[in-house]
Amino acid sequence: MINCEEAARKLYEYLDRQLTDAEAAEVREHLERCPPCLDYYRFEEGVLTRVGQVCREVQVPSALVERVRKMCAESQSRS
Ligand SMILES: [Zn+2]
């Protein structure tokens, strides 16, 4: 089972269909169990659809990964 940070790091490759089947399955499984990451995924999916190829070379900002990790930790400590 991958954690939120790994899911966030792999999200762009997942959206670009660049992961192996096994990795994609791990990300998908995490998204199903983690609503904050799913929201993040939906948001990024929408952004990528709009910007198309323009931002493909941009690295995932570490601050963004950190923010998602915190959101997930908060949601998990509540349950
Ligand atoms: Zn998560």
PDB file of the backbone (N, CA, C, O) and the ligand in Angstrom, with CONECT records:
HET     ZN  A 101       1
ATOM      1  N   MET A   1       0.845  -1.204   0.000  1.00  0.00           N
ATOM      2  CA  MET A   1       0.000   0.000   0.000  1.00  0.00           C
ATOM      3  C   MET A   1       0.885   1.260   0.000  1.00  0.00           C
ATOM      4  O   MET A   1       1.757   1.416   0.854  1.00  0.00           O
ATOM      5  N   ILE A   2       0.647   2.137  -0.953  1.00  0.00           N
ATOM      6  CA  ILE A   2       1.442   3.360  -0.996  1.00  0.00           C
ATOM      7  C   ILE A   2       0.802   4.424  -0.116  1.00  0.00           C
ATOM      8  O   ILE A   2      -0.394   4.364   0.171  1.00  0.00           O
ATOM      9  N   ASN A   3       1.602   5.400   0.313  1.00  0.00           N
ATOM     10  CA  ASN A   3       1.053   6.464   1.150  1.00  0.00           C
ATOM     11  C   ASN A   3       0.701   7.683   0.285  1.00  0.00           C
ATOM     12  O   ASN A   3       0.865   7.674  -0.935  1.00  0.00           O
ATOM     13  N   CYS A   4       0.212   8.729   0.959  1.00  0.00           N
ATOM     14  CA  CYS A   4      -0.275   9.913   0.243  1.00  0.00           C
ATOM     15  C   CYS A   4       0.836  10.589  -0.549  1.00  0.00           C
ATOM     16  O   CYS A   4       0.619  11.053  -1.668  1.00  0.00           O
ATOM     17  N   GLU A   5       2.020  10.641   0.035  1.00  0.00           N
ATOM     18  CA  GLU A   5       3.128  11.312  -0.632  1.00  0.00           C
ATOM     19  C   GLU A   5       3.490  10.586  -1.934  1.00  0.00           C
ATOM     20  O   GLU A   5       3.711  11.217  -2.967  1.00  0.00           O
ATOM     21  N   GLU A   6       3.545   9.272  -1.868  1.00  0.00           N
ATOM     22  CA  GLU A   6       3.854   8.492  -3.071  1.00  0.00           C
ATOM     23  C   GLU A   6       2.748   8.641  -4.110  1.00  0.00           C
ATOM     24  O   GLU A   6       3.013   8.750  -5.307  1.00  0.00           O
ATOM     25  N   ALA A   7       1.518   8.645  -3.637  1.00  0.00           N
ATOM     26  CA  ALA A   7       0.395   8.801  -4.559  1.00  0.00           C
ATOM     27  C   ALA A   7       0.477  10.152  -5.262  1.00  0.00           C
ATOM     28  O   ALA A   7       0.257  10.247  -6.470  1.00  0.00           O
ATOM     29  N   ALA A   8       0.799  11.202  -4.492  1.00  0.00           N
ATOM     30  CA  ALA A   8       0.897  12.542  -5.071  1.00  0.00           C
ATOM     31  C   ALA A   8       2.043  12.616  -6.072  1.00  0.00           C
ATOM     32  O   ALA A   8       1.922  13.255  -7.117  1.00  0.00           O
ATOM     33  N   ARG A   9       3.151  11.963  -5.751  1.00  0.00           N
ATOM     34  CA  ARG A   9       4.309  11.981  -6.657  1.00  0.00           C
ATOM     35  C   ARG A   9       4.016  11.258  -7.960  1.00  0.00           C
ATOM     36  O   ARG A   9       4.496  11.653  -9.022  1.00  0.00           O
ATOM     37  N   LYS A  10       3.227  10.200  -7.872  1.00  0.00           N
ATOM     38  CA  LYS A  10       2.950   9.383  -9.055  1.00  0.00           C
ATOM     39  C   LYS A  10       1.747   9.882  -9.837  1.00  0.00           C
ATOM     40  O   LYS A  10       1.423   9.363 -10.905  1.00  0.00           O
ATOM     41  N   LEU A  11       1.089  10.899  -9.287  1.00  0.00           N
ATOM     42  CA  LEU A  11      -0.180  11.316  -9.875  1.00  0.00           C
ATOM     43  C   LEU A  11      -0.044  11.791 -11.324  1.00  0.00           C
ATOM     44  O   LEU A  11      -0.880  11.481 -12.173  1.00  0.00           O
ATOM     45  N   TYR A  12       1.020  12.545 -11.588  1.00  0.00           N
ATOM     46  CA  TYR A  12       1.182  13.076 -12.948  1.00  0.00           C
ATOM     47  C   TYR A  12       1.468  11.950 -13.934  1.00  0.00           C
ATOM     48  O   TYR A  12       0.953  11.947 -15.052  1.00  0.00           O
ATOM     49  N   GLU A  13       2.294  10.996 -13.512  1.00  0.00           N
ATOM     50  CA  GLU A  13       2.574   9.851 -14.378  1.00  0.00           C
ATOM     51  C   GLU A  13       1.312   9.018 -14.572  1.00  0.00           C
ATOM     52  O   GLU A  13       1.068   8.464 -15.643  1.00  0.00           O
ATOM     53  N   TYR A  14       0.524   8.947 -13.513  1.00  0.00           N
ATOM     54  CA  TYR A  14      -0.748   8.230 -13.607  1.00  0.00           C
ATOM     55  C   TYR A  14      -1.658   8.916 -14.623  1.00  0.00           C
ATOM     56  O   TYR A  14      -2.263   8.265 -15.474  1.00  0.00           O
ATOM     57  N   LEU A  15      -1.741  10.230 -14.518  1.00  0.00           N
ATOM     58  CA  LEU A  15      -2.578  10.988 -15.437  1.00  0.00           C
ATOM     59  C   LEU A  15      -2.058  10.882 -16.869  1.00  0.00           C
ATOM     60  O   LEU A  15      -2.835  10.917 -17.824  1.00  0.00           O
ATOM     61  N   ASP A  16      -0.757  10.755 -17.007  1.00  0.00           N
ATOM     62  CA  ASP A  16      -0.149  10.619 -18.339  1.00  0.00           C
ATOM     63  C   ASP A  16      -0.095   9.170 -18.808  1.00  0.00           C
ATOM     64  O   ASP A  16       0.417   8.883 -19.890  1.00  0.00           O
ATOM     65  N   ARG A  17      -0.626   8.253 -17.991  1.00  0.00           N
ATOM     66  CA  ARG A  17      -0.630   6.812 -18.321  1.00  0.00           C
ATOM     67  C   ARG A  17       0.788   6.297 -18.502  1.00  0.00           C
ATOM     68  O   ARG A  17       1.041   5.469 -19.377  1.00  0.00           O
ATOM     69  N   GLN A  18       1.715   6.781 -17.681  1.00  0.00           N
ATOM     70  CA  GLN A  18       3.111   6.363 -17.810  1.00  0.00           C
ATOM     71  C   GLN A  18       3.508   5.315 -16.776  1.00  0.00           C
ATOM     72  O   GLN A  18       4.633   4.815 -16.798  1.00  0.00           O
ATOM     73  N   LEU A  19       2.600   4.984 -15.880  1.00  0.00           N
ATOM     74  CA  LEU A  19       2.918   3.981 -14.865  1.00  0.00           C
ATOM     75  C   LEU A  19       2.708   2.571 -15.413  1.00  0.00           C
ATOM     76  O   LEU A  19       1.967   2.358 -16.373  1.00  0.00           O
ATOM     77  N   THR A  20       3.386   1.612 -14.771  1.00  0.00           N
ATOM     78  CA  THR A  20       3.088   0.215 -15.092  1.00  0.00           C
ATOM     79  C   THR A  20       1.697  -0.113 -14.565  1.00  0.00           C
ATOM     80  O   THR A  20       1.145   0.632 -13.755  1.00  0.00           O
ATOM     81  N   ASP A  21       1.137  -1.213 -15.017  1.00  0.00           N
ATOM     82  CA  ASP A  21      -0.192  -1.610 -14.544  1.00  0.00           C
ATOM     83  C   ASP A  21      -0.219  -1.742 -13.023  1.00  0.00           C
ATOM     84  O   ASP A  21      -1.183  -1.335 -12.374  1.00  0.00           O
ATOM     85  N   ALA A  22       0.847  -2.314 -12.461  1.00  0.00           N
ATOM     86  CA  ALA A  22       0.904  -2.523 -11.014  1.00  0.00           C
ATOM     87  C   ALA A  22       0.941  -1.190 -10.269  1.00  0.00           C
ATOM     88  O   ALA A  22       0.258  -1.016  -9.260  1.00  0.00           O
ATOM     89  N   GLU A  23       1.752  -0.243 -10.778  1.00  0.00           N
ATOM     90  CA  GLU A  23       1.833   1.073 -10.127  1.00  0.00           C
ATOM     91  C   GLU A  23       0.522   1.829 -10.253  1.00  0.00           C
ATOM     92  O   GLU A  23       0.061   2.457  -9.300  1.00  0.00           O
ATOM     93  N   ALA A  24      -0.074   1.765 -11.434  1.00  0.00           N
ATOM     94  CA  ALA A  24      -1.343   2.448 -11.645  1.00  0.00           C
ATOM     95  C   ALA A  24      -2.417   1.884 -10.713  1.00  0.00           C
ATOM     96  O   ALA A  24      -3.255   2.621 -10.193  1.00  0.00           O
ATOM     97  N   ALA A  25      -2.378   0.574 -10.512  1.00  0.00           N
ATOM     98  CA  ALA A  25      -3.344  -0.063  -9.618  1.00  0.00           C
ATOM     99  C   ALA A  25      -3.155   0.424  -8.185  1.00  0.00           C
ATOM    100  O   ALA A  25      -4.127   0.625  -7.457  1.00  0.00           O
ATOM    101  N   GLU A  26      -1.894   0.614  -7.782  1.00  0.00           N
ATOM    102  CA  GLU A  26      -1.613   1.113  -6.428  1.00  0.00           C
ATOM    103  C   GLU A  26      -2.155   2.525  -6.241  1.00  0.00           C
ATOM    104  O   GLU A  26      -2.757   2.843  -5.216  1.00  0.00           O
ATOM    105  N   VAL A  27      -1.928   3.370  -7.257  1.00  0.00           N
ATOM    106  CA  VAL A  27      -2.411   4.749  -7.169  1.00  0.00           C
ATOM    107  C   VAL A  27      -3.944   4.754  -7.124  1.00  0.00           C
ATOM    108  O   VAL A  27      -4.556   5.463  -6.326  1.00  0.00           O
ATOM    109  N   ARG A  28      -4.546   3.943  -8.003  1.00  0.00           N
ATOM    110  CA  ARG A  28      -6.012   3.899  -8.067  1.00  0.00           C
ATOM    111  C   ARG A  28      -6.590   3.410  -6.743  1.00  0.00           C
ATOM    112  O   ARG A  28      -7.601   3.927  -6.268  1.00  0.00           O
ATOM    113  N   GLU A  29      -5.943   2.413  -6.155  1.00  0.00           N
ATOM    114  CA  GLU A  29      -6.401   1.870  -4.890  1.00  0.00           C
ATOM    115  C   GLU A  29      -6.300   2.928  -3.782  1.00  0.00           C
ATOM    116  O   GLU A  29      -7.192   3.054  -2.943  1.00  0.00           O
ATOM    117  N   HIS A  30      -5.194   3.686  -3.798  1.00  0.00           N
ATOM    118  CA  HIS A  30      -5.031   4.739  -2.805  1.00  0.00           C
ATOM    119  C   HIS A  30      -6.121   5.800  -2.970  1.00  0.00           C
ATOM    120  O   HIS A  30      -6.712   6.250  -1.988  1.00  0.00           O
ATOM    121  N   LEU A  31      -6.383   6.194  -4.213  1.00  0.00           N
ATOM    122  CA  LEU A  31      -7.389   7.232  -4.462  1.00  0.00           C
ATOM    123  C   LEU A  31      -8.764   6.789  -3.963  1.00  0.00           C
ATOM    124  O   LEU A  31      -9.542   7.599  -3.461  1.00  0.00           O
ATOM    125  N   GLU A  32      -9.051   5.507  -4.105  1.00  0.00           N
ATOM    126  CA  GLU A  32     -10.356   4.989  -3.673  1.00  0.00           C
ATOM    127  C   GLU A  32     -10.505   5.038  -2.154  1.00  0.00           C
ATOM    128  O   GLU A  32     -11.613   5.154  -1.630  1.00  0.00           O
ATOM    129  N   ARG A  33      -9.373   4.949  -1.457  1.00  0.00           N
ATOM    130  CA  ARG A  33      -9.424   4.906   0.005  1.00  0.00           C
ATOM    131  C   ARG A  33      -9.168   6.254   0.646  1.00  0.00           C
ATOM    132  O   ARG A  33      -9.337   6.405   1.856  1.00  0.00           O
ATOM    133  N   CYS A  34      -8.766   7.235  -0.142  1.00  0.00           N
ATOM    134  CA  CYS A  34      -8.295   8.499   0.430  1.00  0.00           C
ATOM    135  C   CYS A  34      -8.978   9.679  -0.261  1.00  0.00           C
ATOM    136  O   CYS A  34      -8.469  10.184  -1.262  1.00  0.00           O
ATOM    137  N   PRO A  35     -10.123  10.125   0.259  1.00  0.00           N
ATOM    138  CA  PRO A  35     -10.879  11.207  -0.385  1.00  0.00           C
ATOM    139  C   PRO A  35     -10.071  12.473  -0.669  1.00  0.00           C
ATOM    140  O   PRO A  35     -10.246  13.056  -1.739  1.00  0.00           O
ATOM    141  N   PRO A  36      -9.185  12.935   0.243  1.00  0.00           N
ATOM    142  CA  PRO A  36      -8.398  14.149  -0.085  1.00  0.00           C
ATOM    143  C   PRO A  36      -7.535  13.957  -1.324  1.00  0.00           C
ATOM    144  O   PRO A  36      -7.420  14.867  -2.145  1.00  0.00           O
ATOM    145  N   CYS A  37      -6.928  12.785  -1.465  1.00  0.00           N
ATOM    146  CA  CYS A  37      -6.110  12.522  -2.651  1.00  0.00           C
ATOM    147  C   CYS A  37      -6.990  12.413  -3.898  1.00  0.00           C
ATOM    148  O   CYS A  37      -6.583  12.812  -4.990  1.00  0.00           O
ATOM    149  N   LEU A  38      -8.182  11.877  -3.727  1.00  0.00           N
ATOM    150  CA  LEU A  38      -9.092  11.767  -4.861  1.00  0.00           C
ATOM    151  C   LEU A  38      -9.501  13.165  -5.331  1.00  0.00           C
ATOM    152  O   LEU A  38      -9.562  13.433  -6.531  1.00  0.00           O
ATOM    153  N   ASP A  39      -9.777  14.043  -4.378  1.00  0.00           N
ATOM    154  CA  ASP A  39     -10.116  15.433  -4.736  1.00  0.00           C
ATOM    155  C   ASP A  39      -8.954  16.077  -5.492  1.00  0.00           C
ATOM    156  O   ASP A  39      -9.142  16.759  -6.500  1.00  0.00           O
ATOM    157  N   TYR A  40      -7.759  15.842  -4.980  1.00  0.00           N
ATOM    158  CA  TYR A  40      -6.560  16.384  -5.605  1.00  0.00           C
ATOM    159  C   TYR A  40      -6.399  15.838  -7.023  1.00  0.00           C
ATOM    160  O   TYR A  40      -6.081  16.574  -7.956  1.00  0.00           O
ATOM    161  N   TYR A  41      -6.622  14.559  -7.158  1.00  0.00           N
ATOM    162  CA  TYR A  41      -6.535  13.909  -8.469  1.00  0.00           C
ATOM    163  C   TYR A  41      -7.539  14.519  -9.442  1.00  0.00           C
ATOM    164  O   TYR A  41      -7.207  14.817 -10.589  1.00  0.00           O
ATOM    165  N   ARG A  42      -8.775  14.701  -8.966  1.00  0.00           N
ATOM    166  CA  ARG A  42      -9.817  15.254  -9.841  1.00  0.00           C
ATOM    167  C   ARG A  42      -9.442  16.669 -10.275  1.00  0.00           C
ATOM    168  O   ARG A  42      -9.635  17.053 -11.429  1.00  0.00           O
ATOM    169  N   PHE A  43      -8.899  17.439  -9.320  1.00  0.00           N
ATOM    170  CA  PHE A  43      -8.480  18.804  -9.610  1.00  0.00           C
ATOM    171  C   PHE A  43      -7.381  18.813 -10.663  1.00  0.00           C
ATOM    172  O   PHE A  43      -7.464  19.543 -11.651  1.00  0.00           O
ATOM    173  N   GLU A  44      -6.353  18.000 -10.447  1.00  0.00           N
ATOM    174  CA  GLU A  44      -5.229  17.945 -11.383  1.00  0.00           C
ATOM    175  C   GLU A  44      -5.658  17.423 -12.746  1.00  0.00           C
ATOM    176  O   GLU A  44      -5.176  17.886 -13.780  1.00  0.00           O
ATOM    177  N   GLU A  45      -6.559  16.464 -12.738  1.00  0.00           N
ATOM    178  CA  GLU A  45      -7.067  15.919 -13.988  1.00  0.00           C
ATOM    179  C   GLU A  45      -7.735  17.033 -14.793  1.00  0.00           C
ATOM    180  O   GLU A  45      -7.549  17.132 -16.006  1.00  0.00           O
ATOM    181  N   GLY A  46      -8.512  17.865 -14.108  1.00  0.00           N
ATOM    182  CA  GLY A  46      -9.189  18.979 -14.773  1.00  0.00           C
ATOM    183  C   GLY A  46      -8.200  19.999 -15.305  1.00  0.00           C
ATOM    184  O   GLY A  46      -8.362  20.508 -16.414  1.00  0.00           O
ATOM    185  N   VAL A  47      -7.163  20.301 -14.506  1.00  0.00           N
ATOM    186  CA  VAL A  47      -6.132  21.255 -14.925  1.00  0.00           C
ATOM    187  C   VAL A  47      -5.404  20.740 -16.154  1.00  0.00           C
ATOM    188  O   VAL A  47      -5.211  21.474 -17.124  1.00  0.00           O
ATOM    189  N   LEU A  48      -5.002  19.477 -16.112  1.00  0.00           N
ATOM    190  CA  LEU A  48      -4.259  18.908 -17.243  1.00  0.00           C
ATOM    191  C   LEU A  48      -5.109  18.892 -18.507  1.00  0.00           C
ATOM    192  O   LEU A  48      -4.608  19.112 -19.609  1.00  0.00           O
ATOM    193  N   THR A  49      -6.382  18.633 -18.334  1.00  0.00           N
ATOM    194  CA  THR A  49      -7.265  18.642 -19.495  1.00  0.00           C
ATOM    195  C   THR A  49      -7.300  20.024 -20.119  1.00  0.00           C
ATOM    196  O   THR A  49      -7.334  20.158 -21.342  1.00  0.00           O
ATOM    197  N   ARG A  50      -7.292  21.052 -19.281  1.00  0.00           N
ATOM    198  CA  ARG A  50      -7.357  22.420 -19.787  1.00  0.00           C
ATOM    199  C   ARG A  50      -6.036  22.890 -20.397  1.00  0.00           C
ATOM    200  O   ARG A  50      -6.028  23.499 -21.467  1.00  0.00           O
ATOM    201  N   VAL A  51      -4.933  22.612 -19.727  1.00  0.00           N
ATOM    202  CA  VAL A  51      -3.662  23.155 -20.218  1.00  0.00           C
ATOM    203  C   VAL A  51      -3.014  22.282 -21.284  1.00  0.00           C
ATOM    204  O   VAL A  51      -2.115  22.735 -21.993  1.00  0.00           O
ATOM    205  N   GLY A  52      -3.463  21.031 -21.406  1.00  0.00           N
ATOM    206  CA  GLY A  52      -2.897  20.155 -22.429  1.00  0.00           C
ATOM    207  C   GLY A  52      -1.413  19.954 -22.250  1.00  0.00           C
ATOM    208  O   GLY A  52      -0.960  19.612 -21.157  1.00  0.00           O
ATOM    209  N   GLN A  53      -0.659  20.158 -23.293  1.00  0.00           N
ATOM    210  CA  GLN A  53       0.768  19.848 -23.281  1.00  0.00           C
ATOM    211  C   GLN A  53       1.618  20.909 -22.591  1.00  0.00           C
ATOM    212  O   GLN A  53       2.763  20.634 -22.232  1.00  0.00           O
ATOM    213  N   VAL A  54       1.094  22.096 -22.400  1.00  0.00           N
ATOM    214  CA  VAL A  54       1.899  23.243 -21.989  1.00  0.00           C
ATOM    215  C   VAL A  54       2.746  22.989 -20.745  1.00  0.00           C
ATOM    216  O   VAL A  54       3.926  23.338 -20.713  1.00  0.00           O
ATOM    217  N   CYS A  55       2.153  22.389 -19.733  1.00  0.00           N
ATOM    218  CA  CYS A  55       2.847  22.281 -18.445  1.00  0.00           C
ATOM    219  C   CYS A  55       3.421  20.907 -18.175  1.00  0.00           C
ATOM    220  O   CYS A  55       3.756  20.598 -17.032  1.00  0.00           O
ATOM    221  N   ARG A  56       3.544  20.078 -19.190  1.00  0.00           N
ATOM    222  CA  ARG A  56       4.004  18.709 -18.983  1.00  0.00           C
ATOM    223  C   ARG A  56       5.393  18.630 -18.354  1.00  0.00           C
ATOM    224  O   ARG A  56       5.690  17.689 -17.618  1.00  0.00           O
ATOM    225  N   GLU A  57       6.235  19.604 -18.640  1.00  0.00           N
ATOM    226  CA  GLU A  57       7.616  19.530 -18.155  1.00  0.00           C
ATOM    227  C   GLU A  57       7.767  20.034 -16.726  1.00  0.00           C
ATOM    228  O   GLU A  57       8.826  19.875 -16.119  1.00  0.00           O
ATOM    229  N   VAL A  58       6.728  20.632 -16.193  1.00  0.00           N
ATOM    230  CA  VAL A  58       6.816  21.198 -14.852  1.00  0.00           C
ATOM    231  C   VAL A  58       6.850  20.091 -13.801  1.00  0.00           C
ATOM    232  O   VAL A  58       6.026  19.177 -13.826  1.00  0.00           O
ATOM    233  N   GLN A  59       7.790  20.179 -12.897  1.00  0.00           N
ATOM    234  CA  GLN A  59       7.880  19.209 -11.812  1.00  0.00           C
ATOM    235  C   GLN A  59       6.786  19.482 -10.783  1.00  0.00           C
ATOM    236  O   GLN A  59       6.310  20.609 -10.648  1.00  0.00           O
ATOM    237  N   VAL A  60       6.401  18.444 -10.067  1.00  0.00           N
ATOM    238  CA  VAL A  60       5.434  18.640  -8.987  1.00  0.00           C
ATOM    239  C   VAL A  60       6.108  19.453  -7.886  1.00  0.00           C
ATOM    240  O   VAL A  60       7.122  19.028  -7.333  1.00  0.00           O
ATOM    241  N   PRO A  61       5.551  20.617  -7.565  1.00  0.00           N
ATOM    242  CA  PRO A  61       6.175  21.413  -6.497  1.00  0.00           C
ATOM    243  C   PRO A  61       6.104  20.667  -5.171  1.00  0.00           C
ATOM    244  O   PRO A  61       5.064  20.109  -4.821  1.00  0.00           O
ATOM    245  N   SER A  62       7.206  20.660  -4.440  1.00  0.00           N
ATOM    246  CA  SER A  62       7.220  19.903  -3.191  1.00  0.00           C
ATOM    247  C   SER A  62       6.216  20.463  -2.187  1.00  0.00           C
ATOM    248  O   SER A  62       5.689  19.731  -1.349  1.00  0.00           O
ATOM    249  N   ALA A  63       5.955  21.779  -2.279  1.00  0.00           N
ATOM    250  CA  ALA A  63       4.981  22.378  -1.365  1.00  0.00           C
ATOM    251  C   ALA A  63       3.593  21.785  -1.590  1.00  0.00           C
ATOM    252  O   ALA A  63       2.811  21.625  -0.653  1.00  0.00           O
ATOM    253  N   LEU A  64       3.307  21.468  -2.835  1.00  0.00           N
ATOM    254  CA  LEU A  64       2.012  20.890  -3.166  1.00  0.00           C
ATOM    255  C   LEU A  64       1.898  19.481  -2.594  1.00  0.00           C
ATOM    256  O   LEU A  64       0.867  19.100  -2.041  1.00  0.00           O
ATOM    257  N   VAL A  65       2.981  18.717  -2.739  1.00  0.00           N
ATOM    258  CA  VAL A  65       3.007  17.361  -2.189  1.00  0.00           C
ATOM    259  C   VAL A  65       2.805  17.422  -0.675  1.00  0.00           C
ATOM    260  O   VAL A  65       2.048  16.642  -0.097  1.00  0.00           O
ATOM    261  N   GLU A  66       3.500  18.365  -0.058  1.00  0.00           N
ATOM    262  CA  GLU A  66       3.409  18.528   1.394  1.00  0.00           C
ATOM    263  C   GLU A  66       1.984  18.872   1.809  1.00  0.00           C
ATOM    264  O   GLU A  66       1.484  18.367   2.815  1.00  0.00           O
ATOM    265  N   ARG A  67       1.335  19.729   1.034  1.00  0.00           N
ATOM    266  CA  ARG A  67      -0.024  20.147   1.356  1.00  0.00           C
ATOM    267  C   ARG A  67      -0.977  18.957   1.288  1.00  0.00           C
ATOM    268  O   ARG A  67      -1.827  18.779   2.161  1.00  0.00           O
ATOM    269  N   VAL A  68      -0.829  18.162   0.261  1.00  0.00           N
ATOM    270  CA  VAL A  68      -1.698  16.988   0.114  1.00  0.00           C
ATOM    271  C   VAL A  68      -1.460  16.007   1.254  1.00  0.00           C
ATOM    272  O   VAL A  68      -2.400  15.438   1.808  1.00  0.00           O
ATOM    273  N   ARG A  69      -0.173  15.816   1.600  1.00  0.00           N
ATOM    274  CA  ARG A  69       0.160  14.890   2.674  1.00  0.00           C
ATOM    275  C   ARG A  69      -0.508  15.323   3.981  1.00  0.00           C
ATOM    276  O   ARG A  69      -1.022  14.496   4.735  1.00  0.00           O
ATOM    277  N   LYS A  70      -0.490  16.650   4.236  1.00  0.00           N
ATOM    278  CA  LYS A  70      -1.122  17.188   5.454  1.00  0.00           C
ATOM    279  C   LYS A  70      -2.628  16.979   5.420  1.00  0.00           C
ATOM    280  O   LYS A  70      -3.228  16.576   6.416  1.00  0.00           O
ATOM    281  N   MET A  71      -3.234  17.255   4.274  1.00  0.00           N
ATOM    282  CA  MET A  71      -4.675  17.076   4.152  1.00  0.00           C
ATOM    283  C   MET A  71      -5.064  15.646   4.449  1.00  0.00           C
ATOM    284  O   MET A  71      -6.064  15.396   5.123  1.00  0.00           O
ATOM    285  N   CYS A  72      -4.281  14.707   3.952  1.00  0.00           N
ATOM    286  CA  CYS A  72      -4.565  13.291   4.169  1.00  0.00           C
ATOM    287  C   CYS A  72      -4.385  12.924   5.633  1.00  0.00           C
ATOM    288  O   CYS A  72      -5.200  12.198   6.203  1.00  0.00           O
ATOM    289  N   ALA A  73      -3.315  13.426   6.241  1.00  0.00           N
ATOM    290  CA  ALA A  73      -3.056  13.118   7.648  1.00  0.00           C
ATOM    291  C   ALA A  73      -4.198  13.634   8.514  1.00  0.00           C
ATOM    292  O   ALA A  73      -4.620  12.968   9.459  1.00  0.00           O
ATOM    293  N   GLU A  74      -4.699  14.831   8.183  1.00  0.00           N
ATOM    294  CA  GLU A  74      -5.805  15.403   8.941  1.00  0.00           C
ATOM    295  C   GLU A  74      -7.060  14.554   8.798  1.00  0.00           C
ATOM    296  O   GLU A  74      -7.744  14.284   9.785  1.00  0.00           O
ATOM    297  N   SER A  75      -7.362  14.139   7.588  1.00  0.00           N
ATOM    298  CA  SER A  75      -8.586  13.362   7.372  1.00  0.00           C
ATOM    299  C   SER A  75      -8.486  12.000   8.062  1.00  0.00           C
ATOM    300  O   SER A  75      -9.479  11.464   8.554  1.00  0.00           O
ATOM    301  N   GLN A  76      -7.271  11.453   8.088  1.00  0.00           N
ATOM    302  CA  GLN A  76      -7.113  10.125   8.692  1.00  0.00           C
ATOM    303  C   GLN A  76      -7.152  10.195  10.213  1.00  0.00           C
ATOM    304  O   GLN A  76      -7.631   9.266  10.864  1.00  0.00           O
ATOM    305  N   SER A  77      -6.644  11.304  10.793  1.00  0.00           N
ATOM    306  CA  SER A  77      -6.665  11.413  12.249  1.00  0.00           C
ATOM    307  C   SER A  77      -8.081  11.648  12.753  1.00  0.00           C
ATOM    308  O   SER A  77      -8.375  11.395  13.922  1.00  0.00           O
ATOM    309  N   ARG A  78      -8.963  12.130  11.878  1.00  0.00           N
ATOM    310  CA  ARG A  78     -10.348  12.359  12.266  1.00  0.00           C
ATOM    311  C   ARG A  78     -11.152  11.062  12.313  1.00  0.00           C
ATOM    312  O   ARG A  78     -12.127  10.960  13.057  1.00  0.00           O
ATOM    313  N   SER A  79     -10.747  10.080  11.528  1.00  0.00           N
ATOM    314  CA  SER A  79     -11.573   8.863  11.445  1.00  0.00           C
ATOM    315  C   SER A  79     -11.140   7.830  12.485  1.00  0.00           C
ATOM    316  O   SER A  79     -11.722   6.748  12.561  1.00  0.00           O
TER     317      SER A  79
HETATM  318 ZN    ZN A 101      -3.923  10.030   0.325  1.00  0.00          ZN2+
END
